[in-house]
C-alpha cells in the first residue's frame, strides 16, 4: 500500500470515480490508527470528502448532501440532494429518495435508488433539428436530441452499475417526461442501458406525445444508440389525433465535438 510521510495510507481517487469511493478511502485510512472519535465521525468525514471531490469536478451540491457508510464500510446511503453541473446539457442531478451504494473495497460496485430527477438546460443542441420528421411532428425533436446528449455526458462520468425505479426528466423548468426501471451497466468506453418504458410530452396540453417501450442501447461520450418500440401521437384526443407506432433505432454521433449528428430509423 502506498504510504505518505506520516505512515498512513494515502487516500487516492480518480476523478472518473463516484465521490463515495473517495470518502471511503479516507475513512479506511483513518481507521488504521485513528482514535475512536474519528471512527464515530465517519459519516461527516465521508460527506465532507464527497463534497470536495464533486466541487473539484465542477459539481456543486446543496446543503442536504449526506453520505452515511455502514459500520463495515461495505455499503453507504446517500440522502436526497441536488447537485448542479458547471457546463453541458445536464444542468443538475437530483436524488429524490435515499440511494444505496454497495462497495467493493474502496470502489462503488452498484447504486440502487427509487427516484431521480435529471435536469437539462433549455439551450438547443447543435444539430438537433431537421433529423427526425416523426419527432418534429410531435414537437420533440430538439428535446430528444438533448436527452441523447445527456446520455453521452452520463457515460463520461464512469457510472457504476446503476438501477433506478423512476427518472423524471425536466428541461427549462418544464417536465419533459419520465422513464421507468432504468438500468446502466458499465462497459468498455461507456455504458449499456435499458429501460422498461418512457413517456415524453411537449406543446400546449401535451399536444405532442412519445411513448417508448423495451428500450436497450449503448452510450459513450461520442455516440449513443437506442432501439425499441415507439408510439408517437400528435393532437388532442377529443379533437383530433394522428398516431404512428413501430420499432425504432436512433443514433447520435460526434456528441463530444462541435458538430453532432442524429438519425432516426423506424416506422414512425
DADA-V951606 format. One record per residue. N is the residue number from 0. OMEGA is omega in radians with two decimals (none if undefined). NEAR is the number of other ideal C-beta (glycine too) atoms within 8 Angstrom. D_FIRST is the distance of its C-alpha to the first C-alpha in Angstrom with 1 decimal. Layout:
N/OMEGA/NEAR/D_FIRST
N/OMEGA/NEAR/D_FIRST
//
This chain:
0/3.12/3/0.0
1/-3.09/6/3.8
2/3.11/7/6.3
3/-3.11/8/9.9
4/-3.11/3/13.0
5/-3.12/4/13.5
6/3.11/5/10.4
7/3.09/9/9.5
8/3.07/10/6.6
9/3.06/8/8.2
10/-3.08/10/10.5
11/3.12/6/11.1
12/3.10/10/14.0
13/-3.13/6/16.4
14/-3.08/7/20.0
15/-3.08/5/21.1
16/3.14/11/19.5
17/-3.07/10/21.3
18/3.13/12/20.9
19/3.13/14/20.2
20/3.12/13/16.7
21/-3.11/14/16.0
22/-3.10/18/17.5
23/3.09/14/15.6
24/3.14/12/12.2
25/-3.13/12/13.7
26/3.14/13/15.2
27/3.12/12/12.2
28/3.13/11/10.8
29/-3.06/11/14.4
30/-3.11/9/14.8
31/-3.12/8/12.2
32/-3.05/4/14.9
33/3.07/8/17.5
34/-3.07/5/21.1
35/3.12/5/22.9
36/3.12/7/24.5
37/3.12/11/21.3
38/-3.14/10/20.8
39/-3.11/6/24.4
40/-3.03/8/24.1
41/3.12/12/21.4
42/3.12/10/24.1
43/3.12/7/25.0
44/3.14/13/21.5
45/-3.13/17/20.9
46/-3.13/12/24.3
47/3.14/9/23.9
48/3.10/13/20.7
49/3.14/15/22.3
50/-3.14/11/25.4
51/3.13/9/23.7
52/3.11/13/22.0
53/-3.13/12/25.3
54/3.11/9/27.3
55/3.13/7/25.2
56/3.10/7/26.2
57/3.12/8/29.9
58/-3.12/10/30.0
59/-3.11/9/31.6
60/-3.13/12/31.7
61/-3.00/8/34.5
62/-3.12/3/34.3
63/-3.08/9/34.0
64/-3.13/13/30.4
65/3.10/9/28.7
66/-3.05/14/25.4
67/3.08/10/25.4
68/3.05/12/22.5
69/-3.02/8/23.6
70/-3.10/3/22.6
71/-3.14/5/20.1
72/3.09/11/18.6
73/-3.08/6/19.8
74/3.07/10/22.5
75/3.09/15/23.7
76/3.08/10/27.2
77/-3.08/13/28.2
78/3.12/10/31.8
79/-3.08/8/34.6
80/3.02/12/33.9
81/3.10/10/35.1
82/-3.10/13/32.8
83/3.10/9/34.7
84/-3.08/11/33.7
85/-3.08/7/34.8
86/3.12/4/36.3
87/3.12/8/37.2
88/3.12/11/39.4
89/3.13/13/37.2
90/-3.09/9/38.1
91/3.00/10/36.3
92/-3.09/11/34.6
93/2.99/12/35.8
94/-3.10/14/34.6
95/3.10/9/37.8
96/3.02/9/36.3
97/3.05/10/33.2
98/3.13/10/30.5
99/3.12/10/28.0
100/3.04/14/24.5
101/-3.06/11/22.8
102/3.01/15/19.0
103/-2.98/6/17.0
104/3.11/4/13.6
105/-3.13/8/13.2
106/3.04/9/15.8
107/-3.12/13/19.5
108/-3.14/8/21.2
109/3.11/10/24.7
110/3.13/14/27.1
111/3.12/9/30.5
112/-3.09/13/33.3
113/-2.96/8/37.0
114/-3.13/12/38.1
115/3.06/13/36.9
116/3.09/12/39.0
117/-3.07/12/38.4
118/-3.12/10/40.3
119/3.07/15/41.5
120/-3.05/10/43.1
121/-3.09/6/46.8
122/3.13/5/47.0
123/3.09/6/48.2
124/3.12/11/45.9
125/-3.11/7/47.0
126/-3.04/11/48.7
127/3.10/11/49.0
128/3.08/9/52.8
129/-3.10/4/55.2
130/-3.09/11/52.9
131/-3.12/11/53.9
132/3.14/5/57.5
133/3.10/11/56.9
134/3.08/13/54.3
135/-3.14/11/56.6
136/-3.13/10/59.4
137/3.05/15/57.3
138/-3.09/11/56.0
139/-3.08/12/52.4
140/3.12/13/51.8
141/-3.11/10/49.8
142/-3.14/12/48.1
143/3.04/13/46.8
144/3.11/16/45.6
145/3.11/14/43.6
146/3.13/12/42.1
147/3.11/14/41.1
148/3.13/13/39.5
149/3.10/12/37.6
150/3.10/12/36.1
151/3.11/17/34.9
152/3.07/12/33.2
153/-3.13/12/31.5
154/3.14/13/30.3
155/-3.09/8/28.6
156/3.13/7/26.5
157/-3.09/9/24.3
158/3.05/11/25.7
159/3.09/12/24.2
160/-2.98/9/26.8
161/3.07/11/29.4
162/-3.13/12/32.6
163/-3.06/12/35.1
164/-3.10/8/38.6
165/3.09/10/40.4
166/3.06/11/39.7
167/3.13/12/42.4
168/-3.13/14/42.9
169/3.12/12/44.5
170/3.13/12/45.8
171/3.12/7/47.5
172/-3.13/5/47.9
173/3.11/6/49.6
174/3.14/7/48.4
175/-3.13/12/48.2
176/3.14/11/47.4
177/3.09/10/44.9
178/-3.14/11/42.9
179/3.05/10/42.4
180/3.10/11/39.6
181/3.08/12/37.3
182/3.08/9/34.4
183/-3.08/12/31.7
184/-3.13/8/29.6
185/3.03/9/26.8
186/3.10/8/27.9
187/3.07/3/27.0
188/-3.13/4/28.1
189/-3.05/10/29.4
190/2.81/14/30.6
191/-3.11/11/33.1
192/3.05/15/35.3
193/3.03/10/38.2
194/-3.09/12/40.5
195/-3.12/7/43.4
196/3.07/12/45.7
197/3.10/11/46.2
198/3.12/10/49.1
199/3.14/14/49.9
200/3.14/10/53.0
201/3.09/11/54.5
202/3.12/9/57.8
203/3.12/4/60.4
204/-3.14/5/60.5
205/-3.04/8/57.7
206/3.06/12/60.2
207/-3.09/14/57.5
208/3.12/12/55.3
209/3.11/16/52.7
210/3.14/12/51.4
211/3.07/11/48.7
212/3.07/9/47.8
213/-3.04/7/45.5
214/3.00/13/43.4
215/3.12/9/40.6
216/3.14/11/38.9
217/3.11/10/36.1
218/3.06/13/34.7
219/-3.13/11/32.9
220/-3.08/9/32.8
221/-3.04/9/35.8
222/3.12/11/37.8
223/3.04/15/38.7
224/3.08/11/40.9
225/3.09/12/42.4
226/-3.13/10/45.0
227/3.07/11/47.0
228/-3.08/10/50.4
229/3.01/14/51.9
230/-3.13/9/55.1
231/-3.10/16/56.3
232/3.09/13/59.2
233/3.11/12/61.1
234/3.09/9/63.8
235/-2.96/8/64.7
236/-3.07/5/65.6
237/-3.14/3/68.8
238/3.07/6/70.1
239/3.10/5/68.7
240/3.05/9/65.6
241/-3.07/8/64.4
242/3.04/8/61.6
243/3.14/10/59.9
244/3.14/9/57.3
245/3.11/9/55.5
246/3.12/9/52.3
247/2.93/14/50.4
248/3.08/10/47.7
249/-3.12/15/46.4
250/3.05/10/44.3
251/-3.09/16/42.9
252/3.11/8/41.7
253/-3.07/11/40.5
254/3.12/13/39.1
255/-3.12/7/36.6
256/-3.06/7/39.4
257/-3.06/3/42.7
258/3.12/7/45.0
259/3.08/13/43.8
260/-3.09/9/46.3
261/3.12/13/47.1
262/3.09/9/49.1
263/3.07/12/50.5
264/3.14/7/52.1
265/-3.04/10/53.9
266/-3.14/7/57.1
267/none/11/57.0
//
